[in-house]
Structure formats: C-alpha cells, structure tokens
C-alpha cells in the first residue's frame, strides 16, 4: 500500500483498526432547518458554523475521526478537533445537476485533493450519486468524476473514501435537493453500484456504503429469515475492501439494527452523522439546549454504537481484499530513493 494511504487509514481508525467516524459535512439539511427556524430564505453563515462547531466540540471525543466540509465545519471547528483524531475532508459539491437521464456530481469549486493533502487531511471523502440504469452519458460522467479524484488521491498519496448513493430517477419519486433515502430503492442497484467502483481503476481505499434495503424495513436480526443478511453479505463481497456504514438519516434505532447486519457481513465501522445528532439539532436556535441534548442523548447513543463496533466489527486490516495490502509498496533500503515526490507519477509503484 502507498505509504501515505497506509498512514491515513491508520489515522482514521482506532488502535484496534475500527472506524468510529463522525460526519459533520452535511450542508443542505442543516442549512434548510436553520433557514426555516430563522424565517429566512437562506441560512446565515454564522449559524451554520456555530452548529457544526457545537457538534464537533461535543461528539468528536467519542470518534476515531471526523468528517468536515471546507465551507463551514473546517473553518469553524478545526481548533476544537483533537489532533489525536483523524481528519477527513469532503470534496463533492452538495449541489448536483439533475438531468432527465440522472444526476451529475462535481467537485466543490476552488477545492481539491491537493488542498486537502496540503492542510494535513488524512483522507478525501467523495459522494457520488449512482444508478446503474441511468443514461449512458450520465454513467460515463459519474465514472469519470470518481476516476479523476481517485487518480489525484493516488498522486498525492492520500486515502480515498467513496460514498455511493442510489437515487430515484426523474418520474420515480419526488426529487429532493439532498439525500432522503429512496423507500423504493432496489438492493441490486446498490450492489451493482459498488461492484462498478470496486474496480482498481477507481482507486477506492474505503467504501462508505448505504444500507442495501430501506433502513426502516430492516428487522432485528433475530427476526430475519436470512434474506436481509444475505443482502449485506453480497454488499461486502462486492466491496472487496474495507467498508463502513453510513446512516443516511435513518432513525437511531434503525441505524443500530443496520449496523448489526453490516458487522456480521464484515464492515469495519461507521461514518455517520444524522442518526447520531439530528434529534439534538432540533433544539436550534437554542444552542444551550442543543448542547445539553448532544451530551445527554447523542453522546450515549454514540457510545452505544462504539460498544457494538468493538464487539462485532472487523478491523480494516483483516477486511476482505486486504491480504498483503497493509505493507508498504516499497520498503527497506530502497524506500527513500523509490518513494516519489508529489510532482512525480506513481507508475513505478503500481
């Protein structure tokens, strides 16, 4: 494994190789609620920053790493994040282009893999909307988007965390400006999307994956007839590398159930936000009450997820597809000369 990628993956995980990662990069859902509470057309910048700083201040102590956005969370809260924690920065623009053939993703303007690496980020996180049955031009665009960032992560030697989300095509459901889980999503669409981007050409180091079923339909494992676990197992085989579960706005109870299936299938942890802190955020604009609810509701829930992770999750170094990949690509006496600078190509290390 490339030295920078290996070190970054270790920084994201705890000492046991498990990912307990807090997501604070959400933009549309946070801004929408703030705008509504302020009775304004858009959310004041300071309000969004204050909310994100509060989330990091109260909850990052329970995480192995935190995911921040460059608009609000990083400027407002980097001083509140312990340097002992891993740092992920998001790269995708939260505003996607909705076309008749499907959604088109793009990077945040004036933001890049290079900047994330330069400021000391441990990983680059990217969300790509994907429907395997979208129009060919849309598929080509989305694959090019993911591939382009993967090449940059390889060049700058930083882990690439790819989040994949399926979505309703035009006419299938009401279209939303941010992610609301599609209650009619099909497990085969979720799995086929992962299979596509598991190809080496995309350079993904860690998958951030959604539940293959609508989270609200997932029963307790004791009530599963085997079909739900089979879906998670298939998802894990498709990833063929370390993966973590995202919460996608699921309720706390639903996300807890989903994690149990994911961990049995081989997931190495979680990267979650709204399932942890959304209920406490409802106290806005009363930040004192929000802080109290984060401390008394969100923190205990996150600690519960951590205990579940410790008992059931698979360390990333033991994940499917990692055999022989947790050693340096080049080591020993040749390392210093063989390891190229950022301006060099990595062809010799492939």
N, C-alpha and C positions, 0 to 999 in steps of 0.2 A: 504494500500500500504506500502511496506517496506520503512522505514524512509529515507534511502539513495537514493532510487529510486525517492521518492517523492521530496526530496530536489533537486536532479539532474534535474528532469523535470522542476521544477520551475526555476532553474538556466538557462536552455536553452531558456525559454520563456521570453517575456517582461512582464511588470506589468499587462497587460491585458490578459495574458495567451496565447499569439500568438507567433508563431515561425517565426522569420525573420533571418534565419541562412545562413551564407556564407560558401561555400565549397571551400577549398584550398588544398584538399588532393589528387587532380588528379596527376598522375605520368606519364603514357605513353604519353598522348597527349602533355603535357608540355615539356617533355624530347625530344620528336620527333621533335617538332618545333625548339627547341634550337639547337639540333644537326644539323638540316638542315641549320639553319642560320649560324652556326659556321663551317659548312662544315666538320664535324667530325662524326665518327662512333657512338659516344655516347655523351650525354650532359655533360659538365663539372659540377661537383657538385656545385661549387660556383655560376654558372649561375642560376641553378635551385633554389638555396637558395635565391638569390637576387630577382628573380621574385616573389617567394612566399612571401618574406618579404614585397615587394612593394604592393602586393595585400592586405595583412593584414593591412599594415600601412594606405593605402588609403581608404579601404572599410569596415573594421571591425567596424568603428564608427557608421555605419548605421545598423549594425546587432545586434540581441539579443545574438547570439552565433557564434562561428567559428569552423569549422571542419578542423583539421590539421592532417598531416601524421607524423610519427615519423622519417622518413628518412631526410626530408628537412624542411618542414614547421615549425615543433615544434622547432628544434634547432635554426632555423634562425629567427623566428618571435615571439616566446612566450613573449619576452620582449616588443614587440610592441602591444600586445593584452591587452586591459584594463582588470584589474581584475574584473571589473563590468560586463564583458561579460562571457557567458557560454563557456565552452571548451569541444569539442568532439574530440576524437582521433580515427583514423581508425585502424582496426585490420587485415583486409584481405590483403593478398598479391595481388598486381595488376597483377602478372603473374599467370595465371591459366593454368591448364593442359587440352589440347584439346584432347579428345579421340573419337573414332568412335561412341561411344554412348552418348556423350555430355561432357560438361565442368565440371571440378572438381576444387573446390575452396579450399584454405588453408590459415592459418594464416601467417602473417609476421614472419619470423624466429626471435628468441630472443625477442619476443614481446608478451604481454599477457594482459588479463583483469586485472590481479593483478597489473602489472606495470602501467596501465592507472589509476587505482584507487589510487595507491601509489603516483603518481606525482600530484594528485589533479584534474584529469579529471572529468568532470561532466557526461559524457556518453561515451559508447563504440559504435562505428558505424561499421557495417559489411555489405559488399556487397556479396550477394550470387547469382550466375548465376543459373537460374532455367527454365527448360522446363518440364511441366507435362508429356509430351510424350517422354522424354528421356529414355534411357535404365534403367531397374530396379536397377542395381548396381550403376548407376550414381545418381539416385534419393535417394537411401539409403545413399550414401556418402554425398550428399548435405544436406540431412536432419540431418545426424549425425553431420556434421560441424556446422550447425545452432544450433542444440540442445546442443552441447557441450559448445558453447560460452554462450548460454542462461543460462545454469547451473552455469557457472562461474560468470556471471553477478548477478545471484541470490545470490550466496555465498558471493560475495564481495559487494553486495547491491549497484549497480550502474545501471542506465538506459541502456537498450539495444535498440539501434536504428538499425533496419534491413532494408536494401535496397535490393529490388528484381528486377532483370532484366532478361527478356526473351532474347533469342538469337537464331540465325539460327543454326540448326543442320548441320553437315557436308553434303555438297552437295546441301544445300538450297540456300546458298549465299556465297560470298567471305568472308572468315574468317579473322577477324581483331584481333590485339593484345590488343586492348582496345575497349571501348564501342562506337559503331556507331549504332544509332537506326536502327533497322531492319524495312525497309519500308513495309515488308510483315507480320509483327507481327500480331497475331490474338488476339482480345480482350479477348476471352475465355481463352487463355493461361495466360494472365496477371492476370485475376481474379482468375482462379483456383490456381495459384501460391500463391496468397495472402490468399485464403481460407485455403490452406495447412498449412501455417505458422502462421495463426491466432490461431491455437490450443494451449491450455495452456501449453503443454509440451515443447514448444519452448521458452517461457518466453519473448516474444517481448513486449516492452513497447511503442514503437513509430515506425510506419512504414514510410519509405521513399520510395515513390512509383512513378513509371513511368506513363506517360500518357497511358491509355489503347489502344489508337489509335496512329498511326504515327502522331507526333505533326504537321507536315506540312499539314496534311489533315483536321485538326480541324478548322471549320469555326467560324466566330463570332457567339456569342450566339443568336444574333438576326436573324441569317440565319439558325439556327439549326431546323430540323424538329422534334426534340425530341430524336432522336436515339443516338446522341453523349452524351447528358446529361444523358440519361438512362445508358450508359456505365459507366460514372463516379459515378452515384448513386449506381450502382451494386458494383463497386470497394469499395466504402465507407462502404457498408453493409458487404462486405467480410472482411474488416479490423477489424471492430467492436472494435475499439480503436482509439486513436489519430493517425493522419497520416498527412504527409506533402508531397508536390510535389517536385520532382526533375526535373532538366531542361534537362539532358541528351544531352547537346549540341544543344538544339533547338535554333532557332534564337530568338532574344529578342521579336519580335512581336508575334511569335508563342507561346512562353512561357507565355506571357501576356494573350493570349486567353485561353490557357490551364488552367491557374490559375483561371480564372473566373468560368469555369465549375467545377473545383475542389472545389472551395469555396462554390458554390451553393450546392454541394454534401456533404459538411461538413468538408473539410480539415481545419487544424489549422495553416497553414502557408506553408513556403517553406524552402528547404535546397538546394541551387542552387549555381553553380559556373560559368560554361562556358557561359551561357546565359547572365550573368552579365558582365564578364570581358574578354571574349575571343577576342572580336574585338579590345580592347585596347592592348591586348597581342601581336597583330600583329605588333606592333611598335618595338618589340625586334629585335636587341640588343640595340636600343636607349632607355635606361631606363628613361631618362628625358622626352622624348616624350610619353612613356608609362604612366608615372606618370600623365602627362598632360591629356592624353585621359581617364585615370581612373577617374580623377577629373571632367572632363567636359562631359564625355559620360556615363561611368559606374555608377558613383555616382548618377546622376539624375535619371537614369533608376532604380537603386535600391530603391531610394526614392519613385519612382512611384509605384513599387511593394509593398513597405511598406504601402502606402496610400490605395492601393487596398486591402491589407491584413487587415488593420484596419477596413475597411468598410464592407468587405464580409466574412472574415474567422471566424471560430468558435473557441472560446477559448478551449484549450485542456481539461480543467476540465469539459466542457459541451459536449465533444465528445461522440459519440455512444460507449457504453460499459464501460463508466467511472462511471456510477451511483454507489455510495457507495464505490468507489475505491480511492478517493482522501483523505481519512482519514488514519491515522496511523493504521497499523495492531494491534499494541499493544500500549496503551497509559495509562495515569493516573498513579496511584501509582505503577503499576506493570511494567512500562516501563523499568526502569533501570535494574531490575533483569531479565526480559524476553528477552531483546534485546541481542543476542549473539555476540561474537567477530568474527573476520574473520575466525578463525580456526574452528569455530563450524559449524554444519549443520543447515539448516533452516527448518528442518522438522516441528518443532513446530509452525512455522508461516504460513504454507500452509493452 
